[in-house]
Amino acid sequence: MLYCGAGGIIFNRGIYNGTNHGERRMSQLSFKLFCIEKYADKHGIPSNEVYDTFERAGVIEMLDRDYDVLHGHGFEYVIGDIEQFLETRR
């Protein structure tokens, strides 16, 4: 679970139990946080606003779905992919 508030992004560590499945979920969560922070830095937008935008537009779901493909790429590629995804949603 992700929560974005005025103080930043918080996630519930209780859902991760140290199994391979839990480690993968943690990696996916770390990847989503990375994408949120990099996008926020690039566009000068607070991370909680980026999270809200990503959630509304389906970016969070897309990052989960395409994690295996995207997580090995550099942040420029991933952010570019997110920007293209958002353009198709406008």
Secondary structure by P-SEA (a helix, b strand, c coil): cccccccccccccccccccaaaaaaaaaaaaaaaaaaaaaaaacccaaaaaaaaaaaaaaaaaaaaccccccccaaaaaaaaaaaaaaac
